[in-house]
Amino acid sequence: MAAPSLLNWRRVSSFTGPVPRARHGHRAVAIRELMIIFGGGNEGIADELHVYNTVTNQWFLPAVRGDIPPGCAAHGFVCDGTRILVFGGMVEYGRYSNELYELQASRWLWKKVKPHPPSSGLPPCPRLGHSFSLYGNKCYLFGGLANESEDSNNNVPRYLNDFYELELQHGSGVVGWSIPVTKGIVPSPRESHTAVIYCKKDSGSPKMYVFGGMCGARLDDLWQLDLETMSWSKPETKGTVPLPRSLHTASVIGNKMYIFGGWVPHKGENIETSPHDCEWRCTSSFSYLNLDTAEWTTLVSDSQEDKKNSRPRPRAGHCAVAIGTRLYFWSGRDGYKKALNSQVCCKDLWYLDTEKPPAPSQVQLIKATTNSFHVKWDEVPTVEGYLLQLNTDLPYQAASSDSSAAPNMQGVRMDPHRQGNNSTIPNSVSDNSAKTEHTALKGTSVKNRPDLKASSDSNATLHSSLAANASNHNSCVVDVLRKNEGPHTSAYIGVLSSCLDLRTVVPETSVSSSVSSAQTMVTQQTIKTESSSTNGAVVKDETSLTTFSTKSEVDEACALPATKISRVEAHATAMPFSKETPSNPVATMKAGERQWCDVGIFKNNTALVSQFYLLPKGKQSISKIGNADVPDYSLLKKQDLVPGTGYRFRVAAINGCGIGPFSKISEFKTCIPGFPGAPSAVRISKNVEGIHLSWEPPTSPSGNILEYSAYLAIRTAQIQDNPSQLVFMRIYCGLKTSCIVTAGQLANAHIDYTSRPAIVFRISAKNEKGYGPATQVRWLQGNNKKAPLN
């Protein structure tokens, strides 16, 4: 059983925008980072749609249009992708609805839909307090409360336990209602219960779990419906069952169903005021049911007092939304003053992290200079910061410190399990084999690139004493587009003038890897094209310097071997990461030289790294972030990065539960001066011959640019045997900053399926010293396997 002290509730206080009035009986769903709230009531039923952006802490009222539904309370509210369905609810006192509305959140467009009635039997009657749950392309309606009287002023309640299935059309619209034939004993009639649907990972049988509710008395029974066999059962559970309750919430995160709040029976507490002041009791108790083991765990019991206001106060009729592994709770009522005939509603917004965050993606290199790296990594939803660490083969000693502190610094540690990275990229296939010195992607030297300017508002750290953070740069825009959980997210939500646009494709960012022994680095830049109607769509320089490996969506760092370099300028100061390199090079280092050192804790997912913090000799000062111990960086000494040196990076996310696991390791090298930067601002557009590929010169040419080379990843038997080994053919060499890629050349292109299908290009510049790092571009092709340009 988890100790309640481990729960780290957070109350959101610093939000902006029009905050909805307090209410109860409302419903909420999540679309990525947005919490969308509709309906509910307090001094009248609310009919507006409110949206809260959990990333920006902003409330807004979208400009909805179409068949806008009337306000309702205790209704069904489910989300299928970017469409929301609303069914039933109370539209005014004593008058309930059985109408169905659909909201297309990509356009904020409401539409009233009319499903076909069941082939046998009547469609659902008007009701409130029912459950409405989505799984696949079907919604499942169970129970609720109907009014038997035709006169809305004469309310004759009837509790329901009927069960309906609503089939949805793909994208928009519905097919119709059906009444499944179920087996077993049906749950007793009820309203204000909860129903969730869960499917074990190793089992293809989804199950619906109904808990609690009201039928004249509050219930604490748990029912299970197998949606494949349509069999009802009452699972035997272990642990302490929560008190009987109604108007609670149930949310599934992982394999756990979290139950919070609701009305519970009065236990005859000593009430100082008149007994009419409180005819029932709200609770702030919090439990979860492990849906795999059927065991209840109490996190906050009904008897626990909260004198410090460190968690949500008791409430019922609230809403709860799971975003990632974080639970949000908003509003609800905490009592009923019968003498005043009014509700006492909460207006507070809380969240709780239910587990430590997952490991972020590998650190990706945006830009390198002789003494700094500008790095980024994919965002992890609902985190409070990121701990970035590095280590290096350079010997460095623990810094001496006169300050007294506790031992065993959390942020700086050794990692005996570092994964080796020996992946190689084969020799490129050139259309002009005589000019093999142009195969810069196999291992040319890296030039000196200009430092990025730090900006306090682009990536504020959680400690004022941390290293400076990176801002947007004219050749490297790192605007973060929030992504969904999975690797195949094809849309992001951007709020602008209260408008939600879900049709924009998120720029693809492939995984970064390491730098070769000859300091080869590839700038990764993504070009997005959704369809033929968006030809030439450009992502402004969302770049990362990387060698390329396609082993997985979150790839291990790979190294270019020195043995694969063909007529390039290698430098004596290069640190070899060749095939002969041990799989764990730090294993040969002294114990004091292979510790992971903190770069700092960063609020956002980018960082400008020019220094790192050294471990004091057994001394440190500890401060708290959530449940994570982190050092007081003001007491630590710093060490600067060194030119021409390899560094290993890893990053971990932090939330209210502490520091999560670290990412896989990436390896990068600082640059050696003199070589040109990578071309920038790559654009792709179609034309009659094929496609037009253009770019801007490097922002730091370090001399005169003599020529550019462009390469295309092509299909080969070697790639089919090992998709992580890309083979490139040079398709252009010249002084112009553009070229035509013919349809014939594109017919031989390799389609990279590491995430979304894409054709891969690389472009590099050459000056008097040689070729600098290349810009890598992934031209998205959609989800089919048709030939490009189809």
Order of alpha helices (4+ residues) and beta strands (2+ residues): beta-beta-beta-beta-beta-beta-beta-beta-beta-beta-beta-beta-beta-beta-beta-beta-beta-beta-beta-beta-beta-beta-beta-beta-beta-beta-beta-beta-beta-beta-beta-beta-beta-beta-beta-beta-beta-beta-beta-beta-beta-beta-beta-beta-beta-beta-beta-beta-beta-beta-alpha-beta-beta-alpha-beta-beta-beta-beta
